[in-house]
Amino acid sequence: MAVSLRKPDVLDRTLEKAEDAAEQTYGREFSDLPPSIQMRIWLEAEQEVESDDQCRDDLIYEQIKAQREEHWDSLELDRRLGK
């Protein structure tokens, strides 16, 4: 059985966050800003994307952990009931 994983496009997400930040902070497009400001905004956008991914990963881990605990609890109950 093959497992299909959808690889999130980190570059696109980072660019979107950088463009939004440039518009909100400076009222200009990202590409119209000086290189030093572009770099600062880009690095902040990368950190936001990384943080978003870590939060998503933590949530997935917690869901898997809860499902595993429910499974083991069910098996233990079945054992105690002699099933």
QUIJO-V707916 format. One record per residue. N is the residue number from 0. PHI is phi in radians with two decimals (none if undefined). OMEGA is omega in whole degrees, -180 to 180 (* if undefined). D_CENTER is the distance of its C-alpha to the mean C-alpha in Angstrom with 2 decimals. Layout:
BEGIN
((N & PHI & OMEGA & D_CENTER) (N & PHI & OMEGA & D_CENTER))
END
This chain:
BEGIN
((0 & none & -179 & 26.12) (1 & -1.57 & 178 & 23.45) (2 & -1.82 & 180 & 19.76) (3 & -1.81 & 178 & 17.89) (4 & -2.00 & 176 & 14.31) (5 & -1.61 & -179 & 12.67) (6 & -1.44 & 179 & 11.34) (7 & -1.19 & -180 & 8.90) (8 & -1.49 & -176 & 11.00) (9 & -1.10 & -179 & 9.54) (10 & -1.09 & 179 & 13.03) (11 & -1.12 & -180 & 13.33) (12 & -1.16 & 178 & 10.32) (13 & -1.15 & 179 & 11.70) (14 & -1.07 & 179 & 15.12) (15 & -1.08 & 179 & 14.50) (16 & -1.15 & 179 & 13.37) (17 & -1.14 & 179 & 16.34) (18 & -1.14 & 178 & 18.68) (19 & -1.09 & -180 & 17.90) (20 & -1.12 & 179 & 18.48) (21 & -1.11 & -180 & 21.65) (22 & -1.17 & -177 & 22.97) (23 & -1.22 & -175 & 22.41) (24 & -1.45 & -173 & 23.71) (25 & -1.99 & -179 & 26.41) (26 & 1.16 & -179 & 27.11) (27 & -2.35 & 176 & 27.01) (28 & -1.26 & -179 & 25.04) (29 & -0.94 & -177 & 22.92) (30 & -1.20 & 180 & 25.41) (31 & -1.56 & -178 & 28.32) (32 & -1.48 & 175 & 27.34) (33 & -1.08 & -177 & 28.95) (34 & -0.95 & -178 & 27.19) (35 & -1.16 & 178 & 26.82) (36 & -1.27 & 177 & 25.00) (37 & -1.01 & -178 & 22.83) (38 & -1.09 & -179 & 21.84) (39 & -1.11 & 180 & 21.05) (40 & -1.11 & -180 & 18.96) (41 & -1.09 & -180 & 17.12) (42 & -1.11 & 177 & 16.40) (43 & -1.14 & 179 & 15.14) (44 & -1.12 & 177 & 12.84) (45 & -1.05 & 180 & 11.50) (46 & -1.11 & 178 & 11.03) (47 & -1.11 & 179 & 9.21) (48 & -1.11 & 179 & 6.65) (49 & -1.10 & 178 & 6.59) (50 & -1.11 & 177 & 6.62) (51 & -1.02 & -179 & 3.86) (52 & -1.14 & 179 & 1.93) (53 & -1.14 & 178 & 5.24) (54 & -1.11 & 179 & 5.71) (55 & -1.09 & -180 & 4.30) (56 & -1.10 & 178 & 6.26) (57 & -1.09 & 179 & 8.88) (58 & -1.11 & 179 & 9.44) (59 & -1.07 & 179 & 10.00) (60 & -1.05 & -180 & 12.20) (61 & -1.10 & 177 & 14.08) (62 & -1.14 & 179 & 14.78) (63 & -1.12 & 179 & 16.12) (64 & -1.06 & 180 & 18.08) (65 & -1.12 & 179 & 19.60) (66 & -1.12 & 179 & 20.61) (67 & -1.13 & 179 & 22.18) (68 & -1.12 & 177 & 24.06) (69 & -1.07 & 180 & 25.33) (70 & -1.09 & -179 & 26.52) (71 & -1.16 & 177 & 28.37) (72 & -1.09 & 179 & 29.82) (73 & -1.13 & 178 & 31.11) (74 & -1.11 & 180 & 32.66) (75 & -1.15 & 178 & 34.29) (76 & -1.09 & 178 & 35.70) (77 & -1.04 & 179 & 37.08) (78 & -1.09 & -178 & 38.66) (79 & -1.18 & 179 & 40.27) (80 & -1.52 & 177 & 41.60) (81 & 1.36 & 180 & 43.00) (82 & -1.55 & * & 41.08))
END
